[in-house]
Amino acid sequence: MDFAFDARTEELRGKLLAFMDEYVYPAEAVAEEQRALLASPWDTPAVVGELKAEARRQGLWNLFLPDSEYGAGLTNLQYAPLAEITGRSPHLAPTALNCAAPDTGNMEVLSQFGDESQRKQWLEPLLAGEIRSAFAMTEPEVASSDATNITTLIERDGDEYVVTGRKWYISGAMNPDCKIFIVMGKTDPDGADIRRQQSMILVPRDTPGLEVRRAMQVYGYEDHSHGGHAEVVFDHVRVPAGNLIGEEGGGFAIAQARLGPGRIHHCMRLIGMAERAIELMCRRAVSRTAFGKPLAQQGVVQNWIADARVTVEQLRLLVLKTAWMMDTVGNKGAHTEIQAIKIATPRAVVDILDKAVQLHGAGGVSQDFPLAELWAAARTLKLADGPDEVHQRSLAYREIKKYM
């Protein structure tokens, strides 16, 4: 078993680490200052465009996409450690590299399932970073943890489909650069197979009847990195029949294909968040004195830091194993491992960030450190891409089934 990164991964890691030090970390404060002066909180600060131009110049662009025709052609195992590095600044780095959700998943869908016309119209400008996109699945009126519950209708009417429904927490929808929605709804709500009732369809943002109603907060934060999370209403929205992605009834399968790589990306970025938290904990511990000695000499603080390091090393190995299995036996073959990392990683990283907040005292919950916002992002991932309990249920069944 070889734990070393290959030559290409090492080369990209070196370039990306230097890019983070030279460009991304200094831009964090600049982005906040620029955002405060913008006409809309959803407009993109100028420094983000500068970061994207520099990343593209350095070849740090579309690293997530394994299809070499469209992306960097990296395997999941090669991309995973790069995603970890971007997780150290999750609100800037993924966007700078054109590797931010939900665009990554949407580009994967279009590259795998879109036809030539759809790829030309939407995938190419997404790959170029010229536009952003949104993925509309979650609904407020049903338990969307079970995707078969969705009620949005996609009804055929001649040469068009009519989309009717209400969605919320639609990532990316608040960004004015968001030009296209991938919408999941039911084309056959009465079908016998509940996993063949759903389809996915492309809905341009400017289509009559599509209303971005309001921004949804996450623990009181506006998630600018993803272009916000919105409540969106589709009121008899008409689009050409050619906007359907794949075939009618293929939406559930497309969603599963989309979420597999996404979970690897999220989990590796979470590990990057944890690494940033450990760094901040250590810096804080050696710079503060309480009860007569530095925090770094307090036993409880040492325990927090030691436990965090052990946890991160364990998580990284599990996630890298999962990435390797996805590359070698496919997403289905790595089903158990994908669920395991989705359960374990957010849970553990939330705890590490919580300890980092505690160590920083009032500063930990303030805007002067990134910890509170990182905590909110990590805690949200216990819900996003399937709540922990859904994965636990499925994983437990697979284990018990061996003994039935």
N, C-alpha and C positions, 0 to 999 in steps of 0.2 A: 504494500500500500504506500503510494508516494504522495506526500502532503505538500510537495513544492508546487508553486504556480509555474505554468509553462512560460516560455520566453516572451510570447506576445502579451500575455497577461501582465508579466512583470514590467514590460516596456510601458504598457498603458497605465499601470498603477503608478509608476514613477512620474509619468507626464501629468496624471491626474492629481497626485499629491502636490506636485509643484504648482499646478493650476489653482488648487484650493488655497494654498498658502499665499500665492502672489496676487490672486484676483478675487476669489470668492469670499474668504473671510473678511478682507478689508471692505468688500462691497455690502456686507450685511447692514452696517450702520448707515451707509450711504443710501441704500434702498429705502430704509425707514424714513430718513430725512426727506427724500424725494417724494415718497408716497404721501407724506403729510402736506405737500404743496400741490398735489394733483387735484384736478377738478372733480374727479370721481375716485373713490378708494379702489375701484376695480381697474383703473387704467394702469398700464405697466410702467414702472419707473425706468428712466432712460438707461440706468446702469445695467439693467437686465439685458437690454439689447446689446450693450457693449460686451457683456459676458458671453452672450451667444455668438457674437462675431468672433471673439477671441477663441472660444472653444472650437468653433468650426475651422478656424485658421489652423489650429493645432491638431486637427483630426480627431477631436474628442466629441463626436457628433453621432447621434443615432446608434449609440453603442449597444442598446438593448435589443435591437432587431437581428435575429439570427440569420435572416434571409440576406445573403451577401449582395443580391441585386438591389436591395433597398437600404440595408443597414450595414453594420460593421461585420456581420457574418460571424459573430462570437457565439460560442456555445453558452448554455446556462452556467456552466461551471466557470467559464472565463469571465462572464459578465458579473457574476455574483460578488466578487471582491471589489469590483468597481462601483457597484450599487452601494456597497457598504460605505465606501469613502464619501459618496454623495450624501449619504444619510447623516453625516456630521453637520451638514447645513441643508436640511431637507426643503427649506423654503426658497432656496436659490439655486443650489447646484444641479438638481435634476432638470430644472427648467433651462438652465444655461447650456446643458448638454443635449437638449431636446429629448430628454429621457424622463419626463414627468407624466404621472398619471393625471387624467384619464387618457391623454393622447397616446401613450404607449400601447395600452390595450386596444384602443380604437385603430391604431395603425396596424397592429397585429391582425385584427379582424379583417381589415380591408386587404391586407397583403395575402391572407390565407383564403378568404371567402368572397372578397369583392370581385366583380367582373372588371374587364379592361376599362370600361367607361367610368366606373366608380373609382377605380384606382387613379385614373388620369385626373378626374375632377377633384377628388378629395385627398387621396393618399399622397400625391406628389406635393401639394402645398403644405401638408402636415409634415412631411419629411423635410421640407425646406425651412420649416419653422415660420412660415408666412401666416398661418392661421392656427387657431386652437379648436378643440372639439369637446363634446360632452357625451356621456353615456347615461341614458335615461332608463332605469329599471325600477328602482325603489319607489314604493307608493305609500302614502300616509294612511290609507283606509284599510290596508290589509297587512298581515304579518309577512313582510317581504323576505324574511329569513327563509321562507319556503317560496321559491320563485314561481312555483306552479299556482300560487295565489293571485298573481297579478291580474288586474281587471281591465287595463287599457286595451281597447279594441283596435285592430288593424283590419278594416273591412274592405274587400274588393268591390269596386264600382266601375265597371268598364275598364278603361285603360289607366285607372287610378286606384290608389288605396286611400281610405279615409281613416285618420288616426284620432281617437277620442279617449282622453284619460287625464289623470292628474298624477304628477310625479313630485317627489321632493328629495332633498339632498343630492341633487344632480350636479356632480362635480364638474367644474369648468364653465358652467352656464352663465355666471356673472361677468366673465371676462369679455370685453367688447370685441376681442379678436376671435371669440368662439363663433364659428360660422356654420358648423354642422353638428347635428345630434344623431347618435345611433340610439334608436328607440326600440325597446322590447315590449311587445304586446301580444295579444292573442288573435290569430287569424282563424282559429277553429276552437272557440271556447267550449263547445260541446263534444269535442273529440274524445274517443274512448281512451286513448293513451295520453295521460296528463302531461307527458314530456314531449308530445308532438303537437301541442296546441299553440305554442309560442313561435313567433317569428321576429326578426330584426329588420328594421327599415331605416333608411337615411332620410332625415328631415332637415332641410336647410333652415337656419335660424330665422330668415326673413320670410318664411312661409306664412301666409295669412292664417290666423287662428292659433298660432304658437305664441303664448304669452309667458315671459319670464316674470313671475309675479313678485317674488321677494327673495332676499338673501337669507339663508339659514345659517345661524351661528353654530360654532362648535365650542362648547364650554365658554361661551362669551367671546370667542375669537372669530374674526373674519379670516378664512383660509385663503389668503391671496395667492399662495404658491400654486394652487390648483385652479385658480380662477373662480374661487368661491363655490358655495353649494347653494343651489336655488330650488325654490318651489316653481314648477313649470306646469302650465295647463295646455293641453292639446284639445282645442275645441273644433272638432270636425275639420282637422287639418288635411288638406288634399295634396298628395304627392304622386308623381308618375309611378306606374307599376314597376318600372325599371329600377326604382330606388330600393326594392326589396333586396336584402343581402342573402345570397344563397337561395334556398327554396322555402316555400311555406312549410312551417312545422320544424324548421331547422334551428330555431332560436335558442332552445335549451342547450343543444349540443355546442353551438357557437359560444354561448356564455361559459360553458365549462372549459372550452379550449382557451378562451380569453383569460380566465381566472387563474389557471395553473401557473404560467410564467409570472403573472402579476403578484401572486403570493410570494414567490421567490424574491421578486424585486422589493416588496414591502418588508419582508423579513430581514433581508440584508441591509436595507436602509435603517431599519430599527436597530440593528446591531451597531451601525454607525452612530445612531443617536446615543446608544449606551456608551460607546467609546468616548463621545464628546462629554457625556455626563461624568464618566470616571476621571477624565482629564480635569474638568472643572472642580470636581470633588478634591482631587489631589492639590490643585493650586490653592483652593480655599483652605484646605487643612493645614498647609504650611504657612499661610499668611495670616491666620487668626489665632489669638490666644484666649483661652477661657479657663477660669479656675486655676490659674497659676502655671499653665503649660500650653504649648501649641495644640490645636485640635488634632494635628497629625499624631500626637502622642496619647490621645484619648483612646482607650481600648475599644469603645463602641464604634468610633470612626474607623479605626483600623479594620474592625470586623466588616463594616459596610463595604469598604473598598476591596478587601480580600474576597468577600462573597461575590461582589460585582464582577471581579476579574474571572473567578471560576465560572460563573454563570455565562459570561460572554464567550469564553472559550468553548464551553459545552454547546451553546447555541450555534456558534459558527460552524462547528464540525457537523452538526445535524443538518444545517441548511446547505452546506457544501455537499454533503452526502446526497441530499435531496436533489440538488442541481445536477450532480453526476448521474443519478438514476434517471432523471428526466431526459438527459442526453442519451443514455444508453438503452433504457427500456421504455421510454415514453411516459407521458403524463399518467396514463392509466396504470402502468407498472409502478409508478411512484406515488400512487394515490394515498397510501397510508402515511408515507413520509411527508407529503404536501400538507396533509391534515395535521400531522404532528407539529410541524414548524409553525403552522398558523395558530395552533393552541398555545404552544410553549413560548414563542418569541414575544408577542405583545404583553402577555402576562408578566414575564420576567423583566422586560425592559421598563414597564410601568413601575415595577418595584424599585429598580435601580434609579430611575428618575425621581421617584418619591424620596428616596434616601438623599439624593443630591439636592433636592429642594430643601429638605430638612437641614442639611449641613449648611446651606446658605442662609437660613433664617428668613427674615423678611425679604431679603434680596431674592430668594428662591422663587417667591410668588410674584415678583415684580417684573416690569418690562425691561429692567436693566440687565437681566440675564436671560438666556434663551430657554431656561429649564421649564418654566410654566407652560410655554407654548409647545415645547417638545413633549411634555407630559400629556397635554390635551391631544396631541396628534397620535401618540402611542396608545392612549386609552381608547381613542376612536377606533383603532385598528382591532380592538377586541370585538367590534361590531361589523366593521367593513369587510367586504368579500366573504360574508358568512360569519355569523356570531360564533364565538367559541363553542357554545353548547351544540350547535348544529354539527360541527366537526367532531366534537366528542361523541355525539350520538352515532354518527356514521362510523367513526373509528372503532368504537366499542362493538358495534354490530359485526364489523369485519373480524374482530378478534374472537367474539363469541361464536361466530359462524363456524370456526374451525372445529368446534367441539359439538356441534349439533348432529 
